[in-house]
Amino acid sequence: MKRFSTTSVSRAVLMIGLLLLIFSGIVIAVQSYFSYSMTTEAAERCYELGGFPEIEKSGWQMTHFECHID
């Protein structure tokens, strides 16, 4: 039976850690993009109506949106 050396085990742990880090970065980037596009679309629709948008965000979620039209 072949035994694994500590070098191969530490290398495997490092690879798993790097993959998790890359995956986390991708998830954060995608969430940030969709949050930005949702906010931008809502604001642009308000401007098209001749209004002024009031937007409150908490983290990546839009918690309050109001379009003030004179």
N, C-alpha and C positions, 0 to 999 in steps of 0.2 A: 504494500500500500504506500502510495506516494504522499509525503507530507508537504503541506504548503509552507513556504518560508515566510518569515515576518515581513519581508520586503514585498512579496506579492499580496499579502493581506492588506498592508498599509497602502499599497498602490490601488487596490480595489476600493478601499474606503475613500481614498482621495478622488477617484473617478466618480463614485456615487455622489460625493459631496459636490463636485463640480457640475455634474448633471442636474442635481437639485437646485444649485445656484442659477444655472442657465435657465431652467424651467421657471423658477420663481421670477426671474427678470423678464421673461417673455410674458408671463401672466400679468405682471404689473404694467408692462408696456401696452398690452392689449386693453386692459381695463382703463388705463389713462386715456388712450385714443378714443374709446367709445364714450367716455365721460365728456371729453372735449367736443366730439362731434355732436353729441346730444345737446349740450349747452349752446354751441354755436348755431345749430339749426333752430332752436327755440328763439334765440335772440334775433336771428335773421328774419324769422317770420314776424316777430313783433315789429322790427324796423320796417318791414314791407307794409304793415298796417299803419305806419306813421306813429308808432308808439315808442316808448322808452322802456326797455326790460329791467326788471328788478329780480336779480337771481341770488339765491343763497345756496351755498353748497357746504356739505359736511363730508370731508374726505373726497370720495369720487362721486357721491350721490348728490343730485340736485334736490334740496329739501324744500325749497320755496321758489316759485316762479310767478311773476305777475307782470302783465304788460300794461303800462300806463299810457292810455290814449287820451289826448286832450280834445 
